[in-house]
Amino acid sequence: MMRDDGIGVVAARALQQQALGEGVRVLDLGMDAFELVYEMQDVPRVIIIDAVSTGGEPGKVYQFTPDDARSVNSRTSSLHGIDLLDALELAKATKVSPQVMIVGVEPHEVAPGQNLSPVVASRVPEVVAVVKRLIGDEAVWSAGHGGS
């Protein structure tokens, strides 16, 4: 793991301890973008949590669509072998295209290590709250936001 690149794993573990409603699955896919494409089959909506490097303030939490990410040329900071946006393009090319929202956190430290930096670790409750809000916010999804 590369320190703050692990925000998705840490947040997924926190979400697995929450009551999220019927039909909601929380998966810790670690760094496997191809597994993400596989798991996106036959689901209507996906929320992805990842470290996202935009040059912003470390620990800042973002919520955006893949199209938003492309428009600002934001890239995941993780070393996934394949970039998250590339994985979503692969999914679309293989006719796997649920609505997608990304909850990103600006990393502070992307260096070898197992623990999140203190600034990013302090944002885990905020990430959990954003995901829970997205799960229950039909307006975000029906307004067309989140399409990949």
KOLMI-655213 format. One line per 5 residues: number of its first residue (from 1); for each residue x, y, z of N, C-alpha, C. Coordinates in pm, 1 decimal, padded with zeros to 6 digits, always signed. Example, Ala and Ser with C-alpha at 12.3 -4.5 7.8 and 13.67 -1.06 7.14 Angstrom:
2
1) +01319.0 -00569.0 +00780.0 +01230.0 -00450.0 +00780.0 +01320.0 -00330.0 +00780.0 ~ +01285.0 -00225.0 +00708.0 +01367.0 -00106.0 +00714.0 +01290.0 +00003.0 +00787.0 $
//
This chain:
148
1) +00084.0 -00117.7 +00000.0 +00000.0 +00000.0 +00000.0 +00088.4 +00124.0 +00000.0 ~ +00035.4 +00228.5 -00053.7 +00107.5 +00354.3 -00063.9 +00038.0 +00461.3 +00021.5 ~ +00040.8 +00442.4 +00151.7 -00016.1 +00535.8 +00250.0 -00154.7 +00586.1 +00210.1 ~ -00166.9 +00711.7 +00172.1 -00298.2 +00771.9 +00148.7 -00372.3 +00712.3 +00029.8 ~ -00301.7 +00638.7 -00054.2 -00368.3 +00568.5 -00162.7 -00463.9 +00463.7 -00106.9 $
6) -00450.7 +00428.7 +00019.5 -00536.6 +00330.4 +00083.0 -00666.9 +00385.8 +00137.1 ~ -00701.4 +00510.4 +00107.4 -00824.4 +00570.1 +00160.9 -00947.5 +00487.5 +00122.5 ~ -00951.2 +00433.5 +00002.2 -01066.6 +00354.5 -00039.7 -01084.1 +00229.5 +00044.5 ~ -00974.9 +00162.2 +00074.9 -00978.7 +00040.6 +00156.3 -01025.7 +00073.7 +00297.9 ~ -00968.4 +00178.3 +00356.5 -01003.9 +00217.1 +00493.2 -01150.5 +00260.9 +00500.0 $
11) -01193.9 +00340.5 +00403.3 -01333.1 +00386.4 +00402.9 -01429.3 +00269.0 +00380.2 ~ -01392.3 +00175.6 +00292.4 -01478.4 +00058.2 +00268.6 -01495.3 -00022.3 +00396.7 ~ -01387.5 -00039.3 +00469.1 -01397.3 -00113.5 +00596.2 -01487.8 -00041.0 +00694.9 ~ -01480.3 +00091.0 +00698.3 -01568.5 +00168.3 +00786.5 -01713.7 +00155.6 +00740.3 ~ -01737.5 +00158.9 +00610.2 -01873.5 +00146.8 +00557.3 -01931.4 +00008.7 +00581.8 $
16) -01847.9 -00093.5 +00583.3 -01896.5 -00229.2 +00609.2 -01954.1 -00242.3 +00749.6 ~ -01922.7 -00149.0 +00837.2 -01974.4 -00150.1 +00974.3 -02105.2 -00070.9 +00986.6 ~ -02152.8 -00014.8 +00876.6 -02271.5 +00071.3 +00877.0 -02392.5 -00003.5 +00819.8 ~ -02510.5 +00037.0 +00862.4 -02634.7 -00009.9 +00800.5 -02660.3 +00080.6 +00680.8 ~ -02648.3 +00026.6 +00560.0 -02656.5 +00108.6 +00439.9 -02782.6 +00085.7 +00358.0 $
21) -02860.5 -00011.5 +00396.5 -02984.8 -00036.3 +00324.9 -02978.1 -00160.8 +00239.4 ~ -03097.0 -00206.7 +00204.2 -03109.6 -00327.7 +00124.6 -03050.3 -00306.9 -00014.3 ~ -02978.8 -00405.6 -00061.6 -02923.4 -00400.0 -00196.0 -02791.0 -00327.0 -00208.1 ~ -02740.1 -00273.5 -00098.3 -02612.5 -00201.9 -00101.7 -02502.1 -00298.8 -00063.4 ~ -02402.0 -00308.7 -00149.0 -02284.4 -00391.8 -00120.1 -02162.8 -00301.0 -00111.5 $
26) -02077.7 -00329.1 -00015.5 -01950.9 -00257.0 -00002.0 -01840.5 -00357.4 -00031.0 ~ -01759.5 -00325.7 -00129.7 -01651.8 -00414.7 -00168.7 -01517.9 -00344.1 -00152.3 ~ -01423.1 -00413.9 -00099.1 -01285.3 -00366.1 -00091.2 -01210.9 -00433.8 -00204.4 ~ -01192.6 -00360.6 -00313.5 -01125.6 -00418.2 -00429.3 -00977.9 -00382.9 -00431.4 ~ -00932.5 -00317.5 -00327.0 -00790.0 -00286.3 -00318.6 -00742.5 -00212.5 -00441.0 $
31) -00650.7 -00272.5 -00511.3 -00591.0 -00205.8 -00626.0 -00624.0 -00275.1 -00756.9 ~ -00732.8 -00351.2 -00763.3 -00763.4 -00430.5 -00881.2 -00871.0 -00364.1 -00966.8 ~ -00828.6 -00285.4 -01064.0 -00922.3 -00215.4 -01151.3 -01002.1 -00312.9 -01236.5 ~ -00943.3 -00425.7 -01275.8 -01016.5 -00523.5 -01356.3 -01126.9 -00589.5 -01275.0 ~ -01102.7 -00611.6 -01146.6 -01206.6 -00664.9 -01058.3 -01320.7 -00564.1 -01047.0 $
36) -01288.0 -00435.8 -01045.5 -01390.3 -00331.1 -01042.5 -01483.0 -00345.4 -01162.9 ~ -01425.7 -00360.5 -01281.3 -01507.3 -00374.9 -01401.7 -01597.2 -00498.1 -01388.8 ~ -01542.7 -00608.1 -01340.8 -01620.3 -00730.0 -01322.1 -01736.1 -00707.3 -01224.7 ~ -01709.1 -00644.5 -01111.8 -01811.1 -00623.4 -01009.0 -01917.3 -00521.6 -01051.9 ~ -01887.4 -00438.5 -01151.6 -01983.5 -00338.3 -01198.1 -02090.2 -00397.9 -01289.1 $
41) -02071.6 -00521.6 -01332.3 -02169.7 -00584.3 -01419.5 -02303.1 -00597.7 -01347.3 ~ -02408.7 -00567.0 -01415.9 -02544.7 -00589.5 -01366.6 -02579.7 -00511.4 -01240.1 ~ -02513.5 -00399.7 -01215.3 -02554.4 -00312.5 -01105.6 -02588.3 -00176.0 -01165.6 ~ -02688.4 -00109.1 -01110.3 -02727.9 +00019.2 -01168.9 -02639.4 +00137.1 -01128.5 ~ -02579.3 +00130.1 -01008.8 -02502.9 +00243.8 -00957.5 -02380.3 +00196.3 -00882.2 $
46) -02274.6 +00275.8 -00893.3 -02149.6 +00244.7 -00826.1 -02092.7 +00372.8 -00766.2 ~ -02048.2 +00363.6 -00643.2 -01974.8 +00473.4 -00579.5 -01833.9 +00422.3 -00554.8 ~ -01737.2 +00491.4 -00609.3 -01597.1 +00452.2 -00596.7 -01527.7 +00551.0 -00503.8 ~ -01449.7 +00499.1 -00411.4 -01372.6 +00583.1 -00319.8 -01225.0 +00562.0 -00352.1 ~ -01153.4 +00671.7 -00375.3 -01012.2 +00658.7 -00410.1 -00938.9 +00787.6 -00377.2 $
51) -00808.1 +00776.9 -00368.8 -00723.9 +00896.2 -00359.0 -00724.5 +00961.9 -00496.3 ~ -00741.6 +01092.6 -00498.7 -00748.7 +01166.9 -00623.7 -00657.5 +01287.5 -00613.5 ~ -00563.0 +01293.5 -00702.6 -00465.5 +01401.8 -00699.4 -00506.1 +01512.3 -00795.9 ~ -00546.9 +01625.1 -00738.4 -00583.5 +01741.1 -00820.4 -00492.3 +01859.5 -00792.3 ~ -00405.2 +01844.3 -00695.0 -00320.7 +01956.2 -00654.4 -00385.2 +02040.1 -00546.3 $
56) -00498.5 +01995.1 -00494.8 -00570.2 +02068.8 -00391.5 -00512.0 +02045.3 -00253.1 ~ -00582.5 +02093.8 -00154.4 -00539.6 +02082.1 -00014.7 -00545.7 +01935.7 +00030.7 ~ -00437.5 +01883.6 +00089.7 -00439.4 +01745.3 +00137.4 -00557.4 +01720.0 +00231.8 ~ -00626.0 +01608.2 +00207.4 -00740.5 +01571.5 +00289.2 -00873.0 +01622.2 +00235.2 ~ -00871.6 +01709.4 +00135.3 -00996.7 +01761.0 +00079.1 -01075.7 +01645.7 +00018.1 $
61) -01205.7 +01642.9 +00047.3 -01294.1 +01538.4 -00003.0 -01371.9 +01594.6 -00121.7 ~ -01371.3 +01519.9 -00230.5 -01440.1 +01558.5 -00353.2 -01550.0 +01458.5 -00384.3 ~ -01650.4 +01504.8 -00455.2 -01754.4 +01417.7 -00509.6 -01771.6 +01459.6 -00654.5 ~ -01756.1 +01365.9 -00747.4 -01767.1 +01402.9 -00888.1 -01798.0 +01280.4 -00973.2 ~ -01834.9 +01306.1 -01095.2 -01860.6 +01200.5 -01192.2 -01732.4 +01173.1 -01270.7 $
66) -01727.2 +01061.0 -01341.6 -01611.9 +01038.2 -01428.5 -01594.4 +01149.6 -01531.3 ~ -01705.2 +01201.4 -01584.9 -01694.2 +01311.7 -01680.8 -01634.1 +01435.8 -01616.2 ~ -01673.6 +01464.7 -01492.6 -01613.0 +01577.5 -01420.2 -01462.3 +01557.1 -01408.2 ~ -01422.5 +01435.0 -01373.9 -01280.0 +01405.4 -01356.0 -01204.2 +01423.9 -01486.4 ~ -01264.5 +01381.4 -01595.0 -01199.0 +01396.7 -01725.3 -01185.3 +01543.8 -01761.9 $
71) -01286.3 +01624.1 -01729.2 -01283.9 +01764.7 -01769.3 -01176.4 +01844.6 -01698.1 ~ -01137.6 +01803.5 -01577.8 -01030.7 +01874.8 -01507.6 -00899.6 +01796.4 -01512.5 ~ -00901.0 +01687.7 -01593.0 -00783.1 +01602.1 -01607.8 -00731.7 +01552.6 -01473.5 ~ -00823.5 +01526.4 -01383.2 -00787.3 +01469.8 -01252.7 -00756.5 +01322.9 -01270.8 ~ -00654.6 +01276.1 -01203.6 -00619.5 +01135.3 -01211.5 -00611.6 +01078.9 -01071.9 $
76) -00647.6 +00952.1 -01062.1 -00628.0 +00888.3 -00933.1 -00478.6 +00881.2 -00909.0 ~ -00440.0 +00893.9 -00784.3 -00297.4 +00892.7 -00753.6 -00246.2 +00752.3 -00728.4 ~ -00336.9 +00656.1 -00730.5 -00298.1 +00520.6 -00696.0 -00219.0 +00453.7 -00807.8 ~ -00147.6 +00351.3 -00770.0 -00067.8 +00275.6 -00865.0 -00142.3 +00148.9 -00900.8 ~ -00252.0 +00163.0 -00971.1 -00342.1 +00052.4 -00997.4 -00304.3 -00029.1 -01119.2 $
81) -00195.1 -00005.1 -01183.4 -00164.3 -00077.1 -01305.5 -00248.0 -00024.3 -01420.4 ~ -00367.6 +00019.9 -01389.7 -00454.5 +00086.0 -01485.9 -00525.4 +00197.2 -01408.0 ~ -00530.6 +00314.0 -01463.9 -00593.5 +00427.4 -01398.1 -00743.7 +00403.4 -01383.3 ~ -00803.1 +00459.2 -01279.6 -00946.0 +00441.9 -01254.3 -01029.5 +00485.4 -01374.4 ~ -01000.2 +00600.4 -01431.2 -01079.1 +00646.9 -01545.9 -01061.7 +00554.5 -01665.4 $
86) -00941.6 +00500.0 -01683.0 -00920.2 +00402.1 -01789.7 -01002.3 +00275.6 -01763.4 ~ -01010.4 +00234.1 -01638.3 -01091.0 +00117.6 -01603.2 -01238.3 +00143.2 -01634.9 ~ -01285.9 +00264.1 -01608.5 -01425.4 +00296.7 -01639.2 -01448.6 +00299.8 -01790.0 ~ -01349.3 +00343.7 -01865.8 -01359.3 +00339.8 -02012.2 -01362.9 +00195.3 -02061.1 ~ -01281.4 +00110.1 -02000.9 -01282.8 -00032.3 -02034.6 -01420.2 -00091.1 -02006.1 $
91) -01477.1 -00055.3 -01892.5 -01610.8 -00103.7 -01857.7 -01712.0 -00061.3 -01964.1 ~ -01707.3 +00064.9 -02000.2 -01801.8 +00115.3 -02100.1 -01783.4 +00042.3 -02233.3 ~ -01657.7 +00017.5 -02272.8 -01629.7 -00051.4 -02399.5 -01681.7 -00193.8 -02398.4 ~ -01694.5 -00252.8 -02281.1 -01745.9 -00389.3 -02270.1 -01894.0 -00390.1 -02229.5 ~ -01959.0 -00276.7 -02251.0 -02103.8 -00262.6 -02224.6 -02139.6 -00274.4 -02077.7 $
96) -02046.8 -00241.4 -01990.3 -02071.6 -00235.7 -01846.5 -02074.0 -00086.9 -01812.1 ~ -02193.7 -00032.7 -01789.2 -02199.5 +00112.5 -01771.5 -02304.1 +00157.3 -01669.2 ~ -02284.9 +00120.8 -01542.9 -02374.2 +00174.9 -01440.2 -02345.8 +00324.0 -01421.4 ~ -02435.9 +00391.1 -01353.0 -02406.7 +00528.8 -01313.5 -02293.3 +00522.2 -01211.0 ~ -02199.2 +00614.8 -01220.7 -02083.1 +00613.1 -01133.1 -02063.0 +00749.1 -01068.8 $
101) -02040.3 +00747.6 -00939.7 -01995.5 +00865.9 -00866.8 -01862.9 +00829.3 -00801.7 ~ -01772.9 +00924.9 -00797.6 -01643.4 +00904.8 -00734.1 -01635.1 +00996.3 -00612.6 ~ -01597.7 +00938.8 -00500.8 -01568.1 +01016.9 -00381.1 -01416.3 +01009.1 -00368.0 ~ -01353.1 +01121.9 -00389.1 -01207.5 +01125.9 -00388.7 -01155.0 +01204.9 -00270.6 ~ -01036.2 +01169.8 -00228.2 -00969.9 +01241.9 -00120.4 -00830.5 +01278.4 -00169.1 $
106) -00798.1 +01405.4 -00155.1 -00665.5 +01454.6 -00192.9 -00562.4 +01393.4 -00098.2 ~ -00464.9 +01319.9 -00152.8 -00365.7 +01257.8 -00065.3 -00265.8 +01359.3 -00010.3 ~ -00210.4 +01325.5 +00103.5 -00101.6 +01404.4 +00161.4 +00030.9 +01332.6 +00139.0 ~ +00028.2 +01200.3 +00158.6 +00149.2 +01120.2 +00142.4 +00118.7 +00998.1 +00057.2 ~ +00182.9 +00989.7 -00057.8 +00176.2 +00869.6 -00140.2 +00318.1 +00815.7 -00144.2 $
111) +00348.5 +00736.3 -00044.5 +00480.5 +00677.8 -00026.4 +00460.4 +00541.2 +00037.1 ~ +00558.1 +00453.7 +00026.2 +00541.0 +00321.2 +00086.3 +00502.2 +00330.0 +00233.8 ~ +00402.9 +00253.7 +00270.6 +00356.6 +00250.6 +00408.9 +00215.9 +00195.8 +00415.9 ~ +00175.5 +00152.8 +00534.0 +00045.6 +00088.9 +00551.5 -00061.6 +00181.1 +00606.5 ~ -00025.1 +00288.9 +00671.4 -00123.9 +00373.6 +00738.4 -00147.9 +00501.8 +00661.3 $
116) -00271.0 +00550.5 +00673.1 -00302.7 +00680.7 +00615.0 -00229.4 +00789.8 +00692.6 ~ -00200.2 +00899.4 +00624.7 -00145.2 +01014.7 +00695.9 -00253.3 +01066.5 +00791.0 ~ -00214.7 +01134.9 +00898.6 -00315.7 +01184.7 +00993.5 -00421.6 +01273.5 +00928.2 ~ -00382.8 +01358.1 +00834.0 -00480.8 +01448.5 +00772.7 -00583.4 +01371.1 +00690.7 ~ -00541.4 +01269.9 +00618.4 -00635.6 +01190.2 +00539.1 -00716.7 +01097.4 +00629.6 $
121) -00653.0 +01038.9 +00729.1 -00725.9 +00952.4 +00823.4 -00839.1 +01028.4 +00891.9 ~ -00816.9 +01155.4 +00919.4 -00919.7 +01235.9 +00987.0 -01041.4 +01260.6 +00898.2 ~ -01029.4 +01234.8 +00768.3 -01139.3 +01258.0 +00674.3 -01226.5 +01134.5 +00651.2 ~ -01188.0 +01020.3 +00706.9 -01266.7 +00897.8 +00685.6 -01412.4 +00916.3 +00726.5 ~ -01444.3 +00975.0 +00842.3 -01586.5 +00994.3 +00876.0 -01660.3 +01081.2 +00773.5 $
126) -01593.8 +01180.6 +00719.6 -01656.1 +01264.9 +00616.5 -01682.4 +01183.5 +00489.9 ~ -01587.6 +01099.6 +00451.2 -01606.1 +01014.8 +00333.4 -01725.3 +00921.4 +00355.0 ~ -01733.8 +00860.3 +00470.8 -01846.8 +00772.2 +00503.1 -01978.1 +00849.9 +00493.6 ~ -01981.2 +00969.8 +00546.4 -02103.0 +01051.6 +00542.1 -02141.1 +01086.7 +00398.3 ~ -02044.6 +01120.1 +00315.5 -02072.5 +01153.2 +00175.2 -02129.7 +01030.8 +00103.7 $
131) -02070.1 +00915.1 +00124.0 -02119.7 +00793.2 +00059.4 -02261.4 +00762.0 +00106.5 ~ -02286.8 +00770.9 +00235.4 -02421.1 +00743.7 +00286.8 -02522.3 +00841.2 +00228.4 ~ -02483.6 +00967.3 +00214.3 -02573.3 +01066.1 +00153.7 -02600.8 +01030.8 +00008.2 ~ -02496.8 +00992.7 -00066.1 -02514.3 +00955.0 -00206.3 -02606.0 +00834.3 -00221.5 ~ -02592.2 +00737.3 -00132.8 -02676.6 +00618.0 -00140.2 -02823.6 +00657.3 -00130.1 $
136) -02855.0 +00751.4 -00044.6 -02994.0 +00788.5 -00022.6 -03043.5 +00907.4 -00102.9 ~ -02959.7 +00966.8 -00185.4 -02996.7 +01089.6 -00256.3 -03037.1 +01059.3 -00400.5 ~ -03161.3 +01021.5 -00417.1 -03212.3 +00986.5 -00548.8 -03198.7 +01102.7 -00647.7 ~ -03206.5 +01225.3 -00598.7 -03198.4 +01342.4 -00687.1 -03064.1 +01349.2 -00759.4 ~ -02955.8 +01312.7 -00691.8 -02824.5 +01315.8 -00755.6 -02821.4 +01220.2 -00873.9 $
141) -02875.7 +01102.3 -00854.0 -02873.4 +01000.8 -00959.4 -02973.4 +01030.2 -01069.5 ~ -03094.1 +01073.6 -01035.2 -03195.9 +01097.2 -01137.3 -03170.3 +01222.8 -01218.7 ~ -03089.0 +01313.3 -01165.6 -03055.6 +01435.0 -01240.3 -02952.8 +01408.8 -01349.5 ~ -02912.3 +01281.7 -01360.7 -02816.0 +01249.0 -01465.0 -02673.0 +01256.7 -01417.6 ~ -02651.3 +01300.6 -01294.0 -02516.6 +01302.8 -01241.8 -02475.3 +01160.7 -01211.3 $
146) -02354.0 +01130.0 -01238.7 -02304.0 +00997.4 -01204.9 -02299.7 +00904.2 -01323.0 ~ -02346.0 +00945.3 -01439.9 -02333.8 +00858.3 -01555.2 -02190.1 +00846.8 -01597.8 ~ -02149.3 +00729.7 -01640.1 -02009.1 +00714.9 -01680.7 -01990.7 +00736.5 -01828.6 $
//
